[in-house]
């Protein structure tokens, strides 16, 4: 049996194929570009569908099943002929900001377990209704990216629960659209796809070269990465280290304190009765890339890492905590500040500071932000016991060790490059009845690599530095 995991991202689309025992055949990737201006951030949905068609036209083997995951929030509006009317707005598109202010914040927090912000689908739909009524009048279907692909392949309009939870209009406890919240936005829920559990078999498809392949709506891409990394028990948390730094704890129940949501934490349905949270920094890997490209002097990441540490014979990373504090708010601040106007701040540079000292400060700054968000989660009695590292940043052994020393938590990496695809394929294998639960599938798909444990001496130094770091945001406010 061959199962495909289709991961639709905002920068490209990839197809990974495995058998039901976790033997991976390979991954194909087609990149595409989003569109950015000073005021808008969009993506062409037709380009996404074209990439999907190219990937599926020749998968190399006959796929028995295909699971689909994608980034969240963005939506396509289809007319009566299924022509796409709009360019989907990405999460960082500011349109919908003013509309957010009109929502009943307490109702949204109690129903959706998030606070109203322009990241989500519904404020952007409200903006479209107000500013582009011509489009809204012609719209007969509203599809997020996963359900757009599913609909294209099967003709069925369904959306998995975890993707629906990213709209700001999904009742996370009752597992249905909130008629009250949609009514405030002026959007008819009949335009939306029908919510179904993650990992639902939707139908079969013979489009794009498929041959009777079972199509499965898997889950939101953040959940897929968490599953593939092995976060299957409350107390696990994932550190997703991509352009943004996303902390995803797994919990058995939802926090009751709405202050957690007002500080930017969100929660969505997860697997087997659990929930996954999200607390994030807008600049994780983006901050590191910014430093490399502008100040790295031509060094690659490996060379920059080598400039701040040594590796002992037993493979243990050895370095000295830095004397420079850097608050990496290079693109504003997400949780717990929720301050798009925040800017980066650096303290402690001297004439003796080198490019490697500043590079280490960037790595430490992102790790301090993880610790800040761990503090936010702790207020809701959420205390992860370990972090599972995913994303491009997880490839840096030095950064993993710095994160472990600053957070005080062990950090485990994956031996798989495509943990998101692994999570999708695990979900498919369960849906097909190969495994009863994801935990049953985990021994075949979850492949841990290395665990980085906190060094007690560096941990104590960082505890003192973190107390100083916590003051930086308030100090930055005085400079505005």
WOVEN-V636418 format. One record per backbone hydrogen bond with DSSP energy under -0.5 kcal/mol. NH is the residue of the N-H (numbers start at 1). CO is the residue of the C=O. If there is no record, write none. Layout:
nh->NH co->CO
nh->NH co->CO
//
This chain:
nh->3 co->18
nh->4 co->65
nh->5 co->16
nh->6 co->4
nh->6 co->67
nh->7 co->5
nh->7 co->14
nh->8 co->6
nh->8 co->69
nh->9 co->7
nh->9 co->12
nh->13 co->30
nh->14 co->7
nh->15 co->28
nh->16 co->5
nh->17 co->26
nh->18 co->3
nh->19 co->23
nh->20 co->1
nh->22 co->19
nh->24 co->22
nh->25 co->17
nh->26 co->17
nh->28 co->15
nh->30 co->13
nh->32 co->11
nh->35 co->42
nh->37 co->40
nh->42 co->35
nh->43 co->88
nh->45 co->43
nh->47 co->44
nh->48 co->44
nh->49 co->45
nh->50 co->46
nh->51 co->47
nh->52 co->48
nh->53 co->49
nh->54 co->50
nh->55 co->51
nh->56 co->52
nh->57 co->53
nh->58 co->54
nh->59 co->56
nh->63 co->61
nh->64 co->2
nh->64 co->62
nh->65 co->2
nh->66 co->214
nh->67 co->4
nh->68 co->216
nh->69 co->6
nh->70 co->219
nh->71 co->8
nh->74 co->72
nh->76 co->143
nh->78 co->76
nh->78 co->141
nh->79 co->83
nh->82 co->79
nh->85 co->77
nh->88 co->43
nh->88 co->86
nh->90 co->41
nh->93 co->90
nh->97 co->94
nh->100 co->96
nh->101 co->97
nh->101 co->98
nh->102 co->99
nh->103 co->100
nh->105 co->103
nh->108 co->104
nh->109 co->105
nh->110 co->106
nh->111 co->107
nh->112 co->108
nh->113 co->108
nh->113 co->109
nh->115 co->261
nh->120 co->117
nh->121 co->166
nh->122 co->167
nh->124 co->120
nh->125 co->121
nh->126 co->122
nh->127 co->123
nh->128 co->124
nh->129 co->125
nh->130 co->126
nh->131 co->127
nh->132 co->128
nh->135 co->132
nh->136 co->132
nh->137 co->133
nh->138 co->134
nh->139 co->135
nh->139 co->136
nh->140 co->78
nh->141 co->78
nh->142 co->191
nh->143 co->76
nh->145 co->74
nh->148 co->144
nh->149 co->145
nh->150 co->146
nh->151 co->147
nh->152 co->148
nh->153 co->149
nh->154 co->150
nh->155 co->151
nh->158 co->156
nh->159 co->194
nh->161 co->196
nh->164 co->160
nh->165 co->161
nh->166 co->163
nh->167 co->164
nh->169 co->164
nh->171 co->169
nh->171 co->176
nh->172 co->111
nh->172 co->170
nh->175 co->171
nh->176 co->171
nh->178 co->169
nh->179 co->177
nh->182 co->178
nh->183 co->179
nh->184 co->180
nh->185 co->181
nh->186 co->182
nh->186 co->183
nh->187 co->182
nh->191 co->188
nh->192 co->189
nh->193 co->142
nh->194 co->157
nh->196 co->159
nh->199 co->217
nh->199 co->218
nh->200 co->197
nh->200 co->217
nh->202 co->200
nh->202 co->215
nh->203 co->215
nh->205 co->213
nh->209 co->206
nh->210 co->207
nh->213 co->205
nh->214 co->64
nh->215 co->203
nh->216 co->66
nh->217 co->200
nh->218 co->68
nh->218 co->216
nh->219 co->68
nh->221 co->70
nh->223 co->220
nh->224 co->220
nh->225 co->221
nh->226 co->222
nh->227 co->223
nh->228 co->224
nh->229 co->225
nh->230 co->226
nh->230 co->227
nh->231 co->226
nh->232 co->230
nh->235 co->236
nh->235 co->250
nh->236 co->233
nh->237 co->386
nh->238 co->248
nh->239 co->388
nh->240 co->238
nh->240 co->246
nh->241 co->239
nh->241 co->390
nh->242 co->240
nh->242 co->244
nh->245 co->281
nh->246 co->240
nh->246 co->244
nh->247 co->245
nh->247 co->279
nh->248 co->238
nh->248 co->246
nh->249 co->247
nh->250 co->236
nh->251 co->249
nh->251 co->275
nh->258 co->256
nh->260 co->257
nh->262 co->258
nh->263 co->259
nh->264 co->261
nh->265 co->260
nh->266 co->278
nh->267 co->113
nh->268 co->276
nh->270 co->274
nh->274 co->271
nh->275 co->251
nh->276 co->268
nh->277 co->249
nh->278 co->266
nh->279 co->247
nh->281 co->245
nh->284 co->243
nh->284 co->282
nh->285 co->242
nh->286 co->243
nh->287 co->284
nh->288 co->284
nh->289 co->285
nh->290 co->286
nh->291 co->287
nh->292 co->288
nh->293 co->289
nh->294 co->290
nh->295 co->291
nh->296 co->291
nh->296 co->292
nh->299 co->296
nh->304 co->300
nh->305 co->301
nh->306 co->302
nh->307 co->303
nh->307 co->304
nh->308 co->305
nh->309 co->305
nh->310 co->318
nh->312 co->310
nh->312 co->316
nh->315 co->312
nh->318 co->310
nh->325 co->347
nh->326 co->324
nh->327 co->345
nh->328 co->326
nh->329 co->327
nh->330 co->328
nh->331 co->332
nh->332 co->329
nh->332 co->342
nh->333 co->339
nh->335 co->280
nh->336 co->263
nh->337 co->334
nh->338 co->334
nh->339 co->333
nh->342 co->339
nh->344 co->329
nh->345 co->327
nh->347 co->325
nh->353 co->350
nh->358 co->354
nh->359 co->355
nh->360 co->356
nh->361 co->357
nh->362 co->358
nh->363 co->359
nh->364 co->360
nh->365 co->361
nh->366 co->362
nh->367 co->363
nh->368 co->364
nh->369 co->365
nh->370 co->366
nh->371 co->367
nh->372 co->368
nh->373 co->369
nh->374 co->370
nh->375 co->371
nh->376 co->372
nh->377 co->373
nh->378 co->374
nh->379 co->375
nh->379 co->376
nh->380 co->377
nh->381 co->378
nh->382 co->377
nh->383 co->381
nh->385 co->235
nh->386 co->235
nh->387 co->410
nh->388 co->237
nh->389 co->387
nh->389 co->412
nh->390 co->239
nh->393 co->241
nh->394 co->391
nh->395 co->392
nh->396 co->393
nh->397 co->395
nh->400 co->396
nh->401 co->397
nh->402 co->398
nh->403 co->399
nh->404 co->400
nh->405 co->401
nh->406 co->402
nh->407 co->403
nh->408 co->404
nh->410 co->385
nh->411 co->452
nh->412 co->387
nh->413 co->450
nh->414 co->389
nh->415 co->447
nh->416 co->447
nh->419 co->417
nh->422 co->418
nh->423 co->419
nh->424 co->420
nh->425 co->421
nh->426 co->422
nh->427 co->423
nh->428 co->424
nh->429 co->425
nh->430 co->426
nh->431 co->427
nh->432 co->428
nh->433 co->430
nh->434 co->429
nh->435 co->429
nh->441 co->437
nh->442 co->438
nh->443 co->439
nh->444 co->441
nh->445 co->441
nh->446 co->442
nh->447 co->445
nh->448 co->446
nh->449 co->413
nh->452 co->411
nh->453 co->451
nh->456 co->454
nh->459 co->455
nh->460 co->456
nh->461 co->457
nh->462 co->458
nh->463 co->459
nh->464 co->460
nh->465 co->461
nh->466 co->462
nh->467 co->463
nh->468 co->464
nh->469 co->465
nh->470 co->466
nh->471 co->468
nh->472 co->469
nh->473 co->469
nh->475 co->471
nh->476 co->472
nh->477 co->473
nh->478 co->474
nh->478 co->475
nh->479 co->475
nh->479 co->476
nh->480 co->477
//
